[in-house]
């Protein structure tokens, strides 16, 4: 079956840009981000379905579909069969992945092109592993989420990863992880990034005994992280999940990662009141807990808690001791009172935080 060249797909996207403007479509309704879906529907004579794909939030990153994860709104078996047959015309060769110029849709499994070396991390939003490319023999960290059936939860997790890919493609900062390529196959959506970390910051602070050289590097982390967060805010991006587990260490350098729930306010307002965003109580700010409007200051609060963890270790104490102090002070302040118990986190007990800083001195 004839495969349409990437250059031709780009020309189709350019043409769709004109029609997007003519129809005054909003960003989430752009056809230009769906030139491959458009092309397949054009081939099989089902252009009336384009608005259904757009309305359900599907873009070209979701290609290829399979019988297992095909959008539920399309129940006509003959149309489904034709779409699955002709989508092969718009899929991409695996060699394109590492060029990093665009997202790649593979007909075969991405695992056929990478050797899996080790698992780095596993979470609710996917897994990260170290892989080696069979094409270039280069090593990468690969983050991926399984596609599964099109349930609400599966689609939400996939959207988080797609948003992260979009953000990373727009970043260029020495203390933000770098994306090297991304792809979708029938089983997962994935992207390749560097560096392959030695540790995340939390594991390093909890489990390691820093050497003198590492102590010197840790003193530099404050400026590195502040500069990276300032870079994001200058680009009107709030991270919204700045925790030490989302900060990576490679050698003597440090990197911010995990932008799945980041927020772009370039076309809206810096102040929001989203209530459905995941957060970690240990790092979150009072306004997030209260559900009141928040802005970049919420990121700065989270960064401040990370800095407090760094200071704790630099001044000879441990994260376990800090947490034990917060638990003790919070339970002591709550005892004998009819008020609700005080949670052992910075947002709820600044007195305990101030006491801890005095102890460190």
Buried (B, 14 or more C-beta within 10 A) or exposed (E): EEEBEBEEBEEBBEBBBEEBEEEEBEEEBBBBBBBBBBBBBEBBEBEEBBEBBBEBEBBBBBBBBEEEBBBEEBEEEEBBEBBBEBBBBBBBEBEBBBEBEBBBBBBEEBBEBBEEBEEBBEEEBBBBBBBBBEEEEEBBBBBBBBBBEBEEEBBEBBBBBBBBBBBBBEBEBEBBBBBBBBBBBBBBBBBBBBBBBEBBBBBBBBEEEBEEEBEEBBEEBBEBBBEBBEBBBEBBBBBBBBBBBBBBBBEEBBBBBBBBBBBBBEEEEBEBEEEEEEBBEBBBBBBBBEEEEBBBEBBBBBBBBBBBBBBBBBEEBEBEBBBEBBEEBBEEBBEEEEEEEBBBBBBBBEEBBEBBEEEBE
